[in-house]
Amino acid sequence: MSMPPLPEILPLTPYLREMVWGGRRLGNLYGKPLPAGQSIGESFELSALPGRDTVVADGLMAGRGLLSLHREFGAQLVGEEVSERYGSAFPLLIKLIDAHDDLSIQVHPDDAYAQSRELGVFGKTEAWVVLHSEDGRIALGLEPGVDETALRQAIGDGEAERVVRFQAVSAGDVVYLPAGTVHAL
C-alpha cells in the first residue's frame, strides 16, 4: 500500500524550548501558547533536529514530525535540487528567540570544523531578522585590531565584552552571521 501524496501545505506546531535567558514575549507578541511558569527562549518554527522537530498540526500528516517526514518523502518535501545538495540532512532551521536576558558570547563552527569534530554535517551560519527589539543592540564580531591573543586574554579576565563590537539594531534589520563570527544577543 502506497503512502498518500504529501499535502502542499503542512501547518506546523513549533517546538518550544525553555532557556534560562528566555521570557514570555513569544506569547505576548506573537500569540504563542506558552507553558505556564516557563521562560521560553526559543520557538523552533521549522526544524528537523532530533528531539526538537516541528510537528504537523492537522490534516493527513497530523502528529508527524518534520524529521520523519523528511526521511520518508525527501525530495518531495524539499525539492530535487535541495535533496541532491544536502542528501538526508534537512538544511534549514527557523527559530523565534526571546532573549529576555543577555545570551553568552558565542562562535559557531563552519562545515569543515563541524565535520572534523563529528559535530554534524553542517556548521552554523546564521541570518537574523529582527522582529522586535527593546535593547536595540547585538554583539557582532570583534573590535578592530583584536587578535587571538587579546581575545584569549579578555576571556581569561572574564571581560570578553570589552573586545566585542556592539551594533545597534531595530525591527526590520537583517543580520548575516557567517560561521566563525563572534556574536550574542
PLY file of the C-alpha trace (Angstrom):
ply
format ascii 1.0
element vertex 185
property float x
property float y
property float z
element edge 184
property int vertex1
property int vertex2
end_header
0.00 0.00 0.00
1.49 3.32 -1.02
1.61 6.42 1.12
-0.69 9.31 0.26
0.98 12.20 -1.52
2.42 14.92 0.65
-0.04 17.82 1.07
1.03 21.14 -0.44
0.83 22.93 2.91
1.91 21.43 6.22
0.79 23.59 9.16
3.42 23.04 11.85
3.31 23.20 15.62
6.55 24.73 16.91
8.83 23.08 19.44
9.15 25.40 22.45
12.43 25.35 24.37
12.80 26.65 27.90
16.02 28.61 28.41
17.44 30.35 31.48
17.62 33.60 29.46
14.15 33.20 27.95
10.97 35.04 28.80
7.27 35.31 27.93
7.36 37.69 24.95
6.78 34.97 22.35
3.34 34.59 23.88
2.72 38.29 24.39
3.93 39.47 20.97
3.12 36.53 18.70
0.35 34.64 20.49
2.41 31.52 21.13
0.67 29.28 23.70
3.46 29.08 26.29
3.52 26.58 29.15
2.73 28.22 32.48
5.70 29.14 34.64
8.35 28.52 31.99
10.79 31.01 30.49
10.68 30.15 26.80
13.76 31.27 24.89
13.23 29.56 21.55
10.31 28.59 19.37
11.51 26.22 16.64
9.14 27.15 13.81
10.73 24.89 11.19
13.06 22.20 12.47
14.04 18.63 11.71
16.54 18.40 14.57
16.23 15.14 16.51
14.17 15.76 19.64
13.34 19.31 18.55
11.48 18.81 15.32
8.29 20.63 14.50
5.14 18.55 14.24
2.35 18.74 11.66
-0.66 20.33 13.38
-3.53 18.89 11.33
-4.53 17.08 8.16
-3.43 13.69 6.86
0.03 14.05 8.37
-1.11 15.37 11.78
1.22 14.37 14.59
4.12 13.54 12.27
7.43 15.26 12.94
9.31 17.07 10.19
12.35 14.82 10.72
10.26 11.72 9.99
8.56 13.35 7.00
11.90 14.40 5.53
13.28 10.89 5.88
10.21 9.44 4.20
9.47 11.99 1.49
12.92 13.55 0.87
12.87 15.37 -2.46
9.08 15.54 -2.49
9.31 17.68 0.65
12.33 19.89 -0.13
12.69 19.65 -3.93
15.13 17.75 -6.13
17.88 20.37 -6.12
17.92 20.74 -2.33
17.73 16.97 -1.87
20.67 16.41 -4.22
22.75 19.06 -2.46
22.04 18.11 1.17
21.06 14.45 0.96
19.35 13.17 4.08
20.17 16.28 6.13
17.39 18.87 6.41
19.22 22.14 5.63
17.08 24.76 7.34
16.24 25.81 10.89
13.91 28.71 11.62
13.50 29.90 15.21
11.95 32.79 17.05
14.09 33.87 20.00
13.11 35.71 23.16
16.35 36.87 24.76
14.85 38.31 27.95
18.36 38.29 29.43
21.73 38.53 27.65
23.00 35.39 25.98
26.61 34.31 26.32
29.04 35.40 23.63
29.22 32.61 21.05
31.12 31.45 17.97
29.67 28.68 15.79
31.79 26.32 13.66
31.92 26.20 9.87
31.07 22.99 7.98
34.68 21.71 7.86
35.24 22.18 11.60
31.87 20.62 12.49
32.62 17.57 10.34
36.20 17.19 11.59
34.97 17.17 15.21
31.93 14.97 14.42
29.55 17.75 15.46
27.31 17.10 12.48
27.21 17.63 8.74
26.79 21.40 8.92
28.43 24.23 10.74
26.17 27.07 11.77
25.93 30.14 9.61
23.01 32.26 10.76
20.82 35.06 9.48
18.76 37.06 11.94
15.67 39.06 11.08
14.96 41.45 13.94
11.20 41.40 14.56
11.21 43.30 17.86
13.97 44.88 19.92
13.83 46.61 23.28
17.59 46.91 23.93
18.46 47.68 20.34
21.96 46.20 20.19
23.75 42.96 19.44
27.32 41.74 19.74
28.71 41.22 16.25
32.38 40.48 15.67
35.42 41.89 17.44
36.67 45.44 17.81
39.24 46.40 15.13
42.75 45.22 15.95
41.68 42.49 18.39
43.70 39.35 17.65
43.51 35.85 19.11
45.91 36.72 21.95
43.86 39.76 23.02
40.64 37.76 22.78
42.03 34.92 24.91
43.29 37.43 27.48
39.89 39.15 27.68
38.13 35.80 28.07
40.63 34.76 30.76
39.95 38.02 32.61
36.18 37.46 32.36
35.91 40.61 30.25
35.15 39.35 26.74
32.63 42.18 26.31
35.43 44.76 26.15
36.81 43.33 22.88
33.47 42.62 21.20
31.96 45.11 18.76
28.37 46.08 19.54
25.96 47.19 16.85
22.58 48.91 17.10
19.60 47.02 15.64
15.91 47.71 15.30
12.85 45.91 13.96
13.24 45.11 10.28
17.03 44.77 10.32
18.62 41.66 8.82
21.97 40.49 10.19
24.15 37.91 8.42
26.48 35.90 10.67
28.87 33.64 8.80
30.16 30.67 10.80
33.12 31.78 12.90
31.63 35.19 13.77
31.65 36.21 17.44
28.07 37.17 18.34
25.43 37.49 21.05
22.00 38.94 21.71
0 1
1 2
2 3
3 4
4 5
5 6
6 7
7 8
8 9
9 10
10 11
11 12
12 13
13 14
14 15
15 16
16 17
17 18
18 19
19 20
20 21
21 22
22 23
23 24
24 25
25 26
26 27
27 28
28 29
29 30
30 31
31 32
32 33
33 34
34 35
35 36
36 37
37 38
38 39
39 40
40 41
41 42
42 43
43 44
44 45
45 46
46 47
47 48
48 49
49 50
50 51
51 52
52 53
53 54
54 55
55 56
56 57
57 58
58 59
59 60
60 61
61 62
62 63
63 64
64 65
65 66
66 67
67 68
68 69
69 70
70 71
71 72
72 73
73 74
74 75
75 76
76 77
77 78
78 79
79 80
80 81
81 82
82 83
83 84
84 85
85 86
86 87
87 88
88 89
89 90
90 91
91 92
92 93
93 94
94 95
95 96
96 97
97 98
98 99
99 100
100 101
101 102
102 103
103 104
104 105
105 106
106 107
107 108
108 109
109 110
110 111
111 112
112 113
113 114
114 115
115 116
116 117
117 118
118 119
119 120
120 121
121 122
122 123
123 124
124 125
125 126
126 127
127 128
128 129
129 130
130 131
131 132
132 133
133 134
134 135
135 136
136 137
137 138
138 139
139 140
140 141
141 142
142 143
143 144
144 145
145 146
146 147
147 148
148 149
149 150
150 151
151 152
152 153
153 154
154 155
155 156
156 157
157 158
158 159
159 160
160 161
161 162
162 163
163 164
164 165
165 166
166 167
167 168
168 169
169 170
170 171
171 172
172 173
173 174
174 175
175 176
176 177
177 178
178 179
179 180
180 181
181 182
182 183
183 184
